[in-house]
């Protein structure tokens, strides 16, 4: 065995021996402080927290908004099933979060609790829906109804919202106030028939990065 080969084999042998002595299998990955990764409820604050929008805020606010929407007279007393379209939320806070997650959770809560009293329209999927309709018109795929008949439903209401905030920072730490506002708009008259708000204020000593 030449000298070069010996030099290349020795470090590998030493590493293999070290692995056998110390063990190569780990049951879990731990953060530097020693605490293992922990699964908690989205309704509870964790040890990684900031003064901005957290999962518990999202859950609490959307639960509250969904409950109030189900009691709106125009929803309760509408003849037939009212159709709602989600309009993008405006994020005017300093936190670059996925703002539309609020409406998606409200949508999910309403669908699960409304028992068919509300219908949401998939306007964000119109491109795929139009493509499918054109395939049926061309005869490339089968159709259970006449594809020439316009059956896409129009919206009765638009559900939208705005996130706004006020931030304060000093040597003592940081304070953030966030106002969550949601509106249900009549698609025929443009009237705002319902408005719901929630507000949360937090203080802390350290900043957190939000994505």
N, C-alpha and C positions, 0 to 999 in steps of 0.2 A: 504494500500500500504506500503510495507516494506521500510526501509531506503535505501537499496541498489538500489531498483528500482527507488526511487525518485532521487537518485544521478545520475543515468544513463539517466533519462528523462530530467533533468534540462538543461544540456548543449545543447541538441538537440533543446529544446524549445527556448532557448536564441539565438541559431544560426538561427533558422527559423524566429524569430522576426526581427533579424538584417537584414536578407535577404529581408524581406518585406519592411523594412524602407529604405534600400539603393538601392533596385532594383536588380533583378537577371538576366536581359537580357542585353547583350552587342551587339551593332550593328557591331562592328569591333574590331580587335585586334591591339593595338598600340605598337610601340617600346618604350623603356624607355624614349627617348627624347620627345615623344609626337607626332611625325609625323606618320601618318597612313601608312600602307602598300600601295605602289603605283605601278600600272602596267605601264611600260614604253616600248617603242620600243626597240627591240634587237639591233637596230642601234645606240642607244643613250647611253652615259655613265650615270650611276646612281650615287647616293650619296654614295653607297657602292662600292668602287673602289680600285684597287691596281695598282702596276706598271707592273703586268704580263699580261697574255692573257685574254682579256675581250670579251664579246659577240659582241661588235661593231667591234673589230678587226677581229673576225671570219667572220662576215657578209661582211665586206669590202674586206678582202683578198679573200674569196671564190667567191664573185661576180666578182672581177677583174680576177681571174684565169679562171673562167668559160667563161668569155667573150673572153679572149685571146685564150683559147683552141678551141673555135668555129671558129677561124680564121686560125688555123694551116693548111698549104697547104695539108699535108698528110691526114687530116681529111676531108677537103673541097673537094679534088680531088679524093678521094678513090672511086673506082667503087663498088657499093653496099653499105651496111651499115657496117662500121667498128665496131668490138666488143672490148670492153675495160673491163679489170679486174682491180679492186682496189687492190693495194698492200699496206700492212700496213705502216703507217707513222712512222718515227723514231722521238721520242721526246728526244732531247739532251739538253733541257733547264732545269732549276731548278724547273720548275712548273709541278707538277704531275697531268696534265689535261688529259681528254679523247682525245687523239691525233687524233683518227680516225674520229672524228666529222667533221674535215676539209674536208676530202675526201667525206664523206657522203653528206655534203652540196653542194660540187662541183657537185657530181653526180646528186643530185636533181635539181640543177640549169640547168645542161646540158640537162637532160631529159625533163624539162619543156620548154626549149628554142630552142632545136635542131630540133624539129618537125620531129622526126623519123630518123634524119641523123646519130645518134649514138645509139649503143646498149651496155648496161652494162650487164655483165654476173654475175650471183649470185654464185660465187665460194664459198662464205662463207656459202652457203646452200647445198653444195654437198652431205652431209650425208643424209639429208632429200630427196634430189632428187634421190640418189641411192636407198634409201629404197623404194620410190614410184615405181621406175623402176623394182625393184625385185618383188614387189607385182603384177605388171602387168605381168611379166614373169611367175610367179607362177599361174596366173589365179585367184588370190584372188580379184582383182579389174578389171574393164573394161579398155580397151585401145582404143583410137581413131586411133592409128597407130601401126605398128608392133614394139613391144618393143625390138625386137632383133636387130633392126637397130640402130646404134650409131648416135644419133642426138644432143648430147651435143656439143655446138659450142666451137671452140678453140679461144683463144684471138689473136687479131691483135696487140693490144697495152696494156701496163701496165701503170697505173697512180699511182704514188707514191709521197712521199714528206718527207721532213726533217724539224724539228723545232730546231733552234739553238739559243743560247743566251749568252750574256755577262752581268754579274751583278756586280754592284759596290755599296758598302755601307760605309758610314762615319757617323760621329756624326750628320751631317746635314740632313741625310735621305738616300734614296736608289734610284739607277738608274738601269733600265733594258733595254737592247737592244735585240730585237728578230728578227731573220731572218727567213722568211717563204719561203722555196724552194720547188717547185713541178716539176716533170719530167714526160714526156710521152715517154715511151720506146717501140721500135719496138720489138714485140715478136719473129719475125723471125730472125732479124739480131743483136739484143741486142743494137742497136744504139739509142742514146738519140735524138729524133727528135724535142723535144721542152722542154724548161726549163723556168719557170716563177718564179720571186722572188718578195717579198714585205718585207719591213723592217719598224719596229716601235720602237721608243724609248720613254720611260716614266720616270718621276722622281716624287718622293713623299716622305713624311716624315714618313708614317706608312706602315708596312707590311700588306699583306692580305693573308688569307688561301685559297688555290685553291684546288678544288676536281674534 
